Amino acid sequence: MHGCKPICCPPQYCVRDFYTQRMVPVIHPIVNINRQNIIDVPQHIYQQTTRTVVVDQGFAGQGVQGQGFLGQGVQGYQGYTNRLFY
């Protein structure tokens, strides 16, 4: 082995990795939405009206038999009828 030049190989690396934690803030925005939905609900309102109807019984004793409501005869009544219904 005398007189030979030694062969030098490139170095081999043995890497041992170690990890250290470092906090990095990650922001997640949240938007809260309050929605007011309008729906139609029927409200029933009843309107009352009052009418006064005057019924004229006519003249008694004219000799014509009176008629009642819807053409029905009134027994024992003599006279005219004048009934108006609205």
Kinemage of the C-alpha trace (Angstrom):
@kinemage 1
@onewidth
@group {chain A} dominant
@subgroup {mainchain}
@vectorlist {calphas} color= white
{ca met a 1} P 0.000 0.000 0.000
{ca his a 2} L 2.875 2.216 -0.243
{ca gly a 3} L 2.853 4.697 -2.950
{ca cys a 4} L -0.900 4.697 -3.493
{ca lys a 5} L -2.895 7.782 -3.010
{ca pro a 6} L -5.787 7.414 -0.617
{ca ile a 7} L -9.270 7.865 -2.000
{ca cys a 8} L -11.267 10.437 -0.067
{ca cys a 9} L -15.050 9.993 -0.349
{ca pro a 10} L -17.466 12.906 0.072
{ca pro a 11} L -18.850 13.195 3.576
{ca gln a 12} L -22.148 11.611 4.485
{ca tyr a 13} L -24.480 13.633 6.613
{ca cys a 14} L -26.676 12.208 9.290
{ca val a 15} L -29.304 14.833 10.100
{ca arg a 16} L -31.385 14.567 13.248
{ca asp a 17} L -34.395 16.907 13.096
{ca phe a 18} L -35.848 18.456 16.251
{ca tyr a 19} L -39.018 20.507 16.277
{ca thr a 20} L -39.934 23.434 18.488
{ca gln a 21} L -43.485 24.793 18.496
{ca arg a 22} L -44.140 28.430 17.693
{ca met a 23} L -47.669 29.823 17.910
{ca val a 24} L -48.960 31.547 14.790
{ca pro a 25} L -52.421 33.181 15.129
{ca val a 26} L -54.959 32.057 12.536
{ca ile a 27} L -58.056 34.279 12.504
{ca his a 28} L -61.407 32.801 11.512
{ca pro a 29} L -63.964 35.634 11.147
{ca ile a 30} L -67.546 34.773 12.114
{ca val a 31} L -70.447 37.007 11.056
{ca asn a 32} L -73.689 36.651 13.043
{ca ile a 33} L -76.761 37.713 11.069
{ca asn a 34} L -80.110 38.398 12.731
{ca arg a 35} L -82.803 38.187 10.078
{ca gln a 36} L -86.350 39.363 10.651
{ca asn a 37} L -88.680 37.709 8.177
{ca ile a 38} L -92.077 39.344 7.709
{ca ile a 39} L -94.999 37.090 6.857
{ca asp a 40} L -98.612 38.079 6.197
{ca val a 41} L -101.137 36.767 8.721
{ca pro a 42} L -104.826 37.508 8.048
{ca gln a 43} L -106.611 39.421 10.767
{ca his a 44} L -110.374 39.076 10.457
{ca ile a 45} L -112.304 42.234 11.304
{ca tyr a 46} L -116.087 42.201 11.350
{ca gln a 47} L -117.916 45.479 10.829
{ca gln a 48} L -121.456 45.638 12.146
{ca thr a 49} L -124.102 47.953 10.859
{ca thr a 50} L -127.560 48.509 12.298
{ca arg a 51} L -130.488 49.588 10.153
{ca thr a 52} L -133.879 50.746 11.271
{ca val a 53} L -136.657 49.579 8.957
{ca val a 54} L -140.051 51.213 9.244
{ca val a 55} L -142.924 48.928 8.303
{ca asp a 56} L -146.100 50.811 7.400
{ca gln a 57} L -149.102 48.563 8.076
{ca gly a 58} L -151.309 50.642 5.844
{ca phe a 59} L -154.889 51.626 6.499
{ca ala a 60} L -157.109 49.170 8.349
{ca gly a 61} L -160.583 48.294 7.060
{ca gln a 62} L -160.131 48.900 3.299
{ca gly a 63} L -161.491 45.468 2.350
{ca val a 64} L -158.261 44.078 0.880
{ca gln a 65} L -156.703 41.149 2.675
{ca gly a 66} L -153.165 41.965 3.643
{ca gln a 67} L -150.211 39.819 2.820
{ca gly a 68} L -147.439 39.017 5.189
{ca phe a 69} L -143.777 38.398 4.575
{ca leu a 70} L -143.065 36.580 1.274
{ca gly a 71} L -146.705 36.692 0.200
{ca gln a 72} L -148.101 34.671 3.073
{ca gly a 73} L -151.564 35.804 4.085
{ca val a 74} L -152.178 37.185 7.552
{ca gln a 75} L -155.404 35.816 8.950
{ca gly a 76} L -157.848 38.262 10.438
{ca tyr a 77} L -156.065 41.327 9.068
{ca gln a 78} L -157.674 43.627 6.578
{ca gly a 79} L -155.573 46.352 4.965
{ca tyr a 80} L -152.576 47.129 2.852
{ca thr a 81} L -149.016 46.044 3.500
{ca asn a 82} L -146.022 48.089 2.593
{ca arg a 83} L -142.915 46.206 3.693
{ca leu a 84} L -139.506 47.110 2.392
{ca phe a 85} L -136.537 44.937 3.364
{ca tyr a 86} L -132.977 45.738 2.446
